[in-house]
C-alpha cells in the first residue's frame, strides 16, 4: 500500500497518462473488436511510430509527423473495400510492412539508430512529461467524449451497415469519423506510451470485458476498469521489482484477461443452468438439465 | 413523384462490375398493396429490392421513393448480425427507432410500449435480453421482422422474410403482413421463393427473370404466359 502511495507521489504524470490512454484505448478497442478490425490498431500504432521517425529526418515536430502519417493511412483504410478485389486486411498488411520498414530505414540515418526505434515502439510511460499529458488531454478527451456521444449511430453501422443506410445513417461518414478518432488517439498515445502499450490497451481489457458481459454499456465500463487496473498493477510491479514499466503494464493487462477466462466460463455455466437468465420456462421447454435445443416454432 | 405510387422504378439498370444484374426494369408499385416479387435464383429479385432501397449501384435509370423523408422497414436476405456484439434482441429491434430518435434522444415510454407490443406479436418479449447469437434461426428472422416493423414505416421491403421459418410460423407471419396491408394501408414488397404461395398472398405478383420484370399480373396469368412460352 505504501509502495502504491509512493508511486502516486513520485509519478503522478505517468499514472494520469496511463489511466487516460487506457480508458480511451479500451473504449475504442471494444469498438474495433466489434468491427473485427483489431489489426487496424497495431497497424496505426506502427504508422504513428513511422511518422515520428520521419519527423527525426525532416525536422518537423514528432506530433505533426505522427498525426500526418496516421491520418493519411486512415484515409486509405476508410476506402470501401467491400466491392474491391483486394480486402482491407491485405491493405492493412501492406501498410504495416511499409511502416515498420520505413521507420527502421528512417531512423537508421539518425545518430541513435535501432535503439531509438526500440524506445519508440516499447516506450516508457514513466517518462511522461506535463506537456505530453496536456496533449493527451487535448486529444483523447474529445475523442472519448465524441465516441460516447455518437455511440448509437456508430454501433448501428457496426451492427448492420445496410439497415443503417436504409435508416438514413451516413455509414461512410461515421466510418471515416471513427477511424479519424482512432487515428488521432493512437498517434498521440503512441508518441507518449509507445506502440506496444497502446495495442495492449486496445485489445486485452476490451477482450476481457467482452467475455464477462452481454451489454455494451457494461462491456465499455468493464474495459475501462480493467485498463485502469492493468495500469496501476503494472506500475506497481515495475516499482516493486524494478521492471520496465510498459512491459509490466502489458503483462498485467494479459494476466487480467487470463484471470477473467475461468470467471467467464463459470458465468456461462451458471447462465446455462439458470432459467431466470433466459426466457421464462413454459410447457414446451425441454426439462430442466436437458441440453437439447428448443425447436423453432 | 406520382402520389398514387409508393415506389417507381424507371428503366433501371444495375451492374456489379461488368455483370449486368438488372436490365431496364420499369415498375410502379401502388400504395397500400402487398406485392410479392418471385422468380428463379439469380434473376435479380434481391438486387431489385436493394436498388429500391438505394443499396445497389444504379448505372442507368432511376428510382423514385419517399424514403429520404420516411425510411422504409427492411429485412435483408442475409439474416446475420455478428454474434460477437454484446447487444440484446430488444436493442436490435430498437435500431428501427433511429429515424425518430436520431443520435441523441432517449427512448420514451410510448416507444417502449410499442416495442413490447411488436415483440409480443412475434412471441419475442420473453427473449428480449438474449443476444442475437443465442437465438434460433427462426427467432433471428422474427427479430429482423420486428425491427422492420419498429420503424413504423409506411413501406416495408422484405427479402425472403420467412425463409428459415417452419410452415406454421410462415403462415402466421404472412397473414400478419396481409393484415398490415388490409387494415393499416401499408405497402409491402416481398421477395418470395414460392410462386404458389405468393399467388395466394396477393392478387398481383411480379415475376423477375434475367434481370427484367417479365410479368406483373395474377399468378394465373403468369402460368398462362409460361404455358405460352413453353409451347413449341
Interface residues (C-beta under 8 A of the other chain):
Chain A: X33 X34 X36 X83 X149 X150 X152 X153 X155 X156 X158 X159 X160 X162 X163 X164 X165 X166 X167 X168 X169 X210 X213 X214 X215 X216 X218 X219 X278 X279 X280 X293 X294 X295 X296 X297
Chain B: X16 X17 X50 X53 X54 X55 X67 X68 X71 X72 X74 X76 X81 X82 X84 X85 X86 X87 X88 X91 X92 X95 X96 X98 X99 X101 X103 X104 X123 X126 X127 X129 X130 X131 X134 X136 X137 X138 X139 X147 X151 X164 X165 X166 X168 X169
